[in-house]
Amino acid sequence: MAQLIVRNLDDDIKSALRRLAEQHGRSMEEEVRHILRCAANQVPAAGGLGSRIAARFGGIGLDQPLPELHGEAAAPMSLGG
């Protein structure tokens, strides 16, 4: 088993950990192990940036898919003149 030393822990954090440990009937060391175990086992956010953008704007009512523009030259913008 590995060991981990945490330096410069604020006193209020240590006090909160001690209270949590008491509430859960654990030692402070076991409480920290439990917190770290839960944090490490959380499911990571799904996908990368594109997936997160698609999820945020999904269902906004597009009637048809957007066209793919891979390999096409960009057309110059008209500034009206």
C-alpha positions in Angstrom: 0.0 0.0 0.0 1.2 3.5 -0.8 1.4 6.4 1.6 0.6 10.0 1.0 1.7 13.0 3.0 -0.3 16.2 2.8 1.5 19.3 3.9 0.2 22.7 4.8 -3.4 21.6 5.4 -5.5 24.4 6.9 -6.6 23.9 10.4 -10.3 24.4 9.5 -10.0 21.6 6.9 -8.4 19.3 9.5 -11.2 20.1 11.9 -13.9 19.4 9.3 -12.3 16.1 8.5 -12.2 15.2 12.2 -16.0 16.1 12.5 -16.8 14.0 9.4 -14.9 11.1 10.7 -16.7 11.2 14.0 -20.1 11.4 12.3 -19.3 8.3 10.2 -17.7 6.4 13.0 -14.3 6.2 11.4 -10.8 7.3 12.2 -9.7 10.5 10.5 -7.2 8.5 8.4 -10.0 6.1 7.2 -12.3 9.1 6.5 -9.6 10.6 4.2 -9.1 7.2 2.5 -12.9 7.0 1.9 -13.0 10.6 0.5 -10.1 9.9 -1.8 -11.5 6.5 -2.9 -14.9 8.1 -3.8 -13.2 11.0 -5.7 -11.0 8.7 -7.7 -13.9 6.4 -8.7 -16.1 9.1 -10.0 -17.1 8.7 -13.6 -15.2 11.3 -15.7 -17.1 13.9 -17.8 -18.3 12.4 -21.0 -16.3 13.2 -24.1 -14.2 16.2 -25.1 -15.0 19.7 -25.9 -17.0 18.9 -29.0 -19.1 16.4 -27.1 -19.8 18.9 -24.3 -20.7 21.6 -26.9 -23.1 19.2 -28.7 -24.7 18.2 -25.4 -25.2 21.8 -24.4 -26.9 22.8 -27.6 -28.6 19.6 -28.4 -32.3 19.7 -29.1 -32.4 23.3 -30.2 -34.5 22.5 -33.3 -32.2 22.2 -36.3 -34.2 20.8 -39.2 -31.3 19.2 -40.9 -27.6 18.4 -40.1 -25.0 21.0 -40.7 -22.8 20.4 -43.8 -19.3 19.2 -43.4 -16.8 21.7 -44.9 -13.5 19.7 -44.6 -11.0 20.6 -47.4 -13.1 23.5 -48.8 -11.6 26.9 -49.3 -13.0 29.7 -47.2 -15.0 32.3 -49.2 -14.1 35.9 -48.6 -16.5 37.9 -46.5 -18.5 40.6 -48.2 -18.5 43.9 -46.4 -21.2 45.4 -48.6 -19.7 48.2 -50.6 
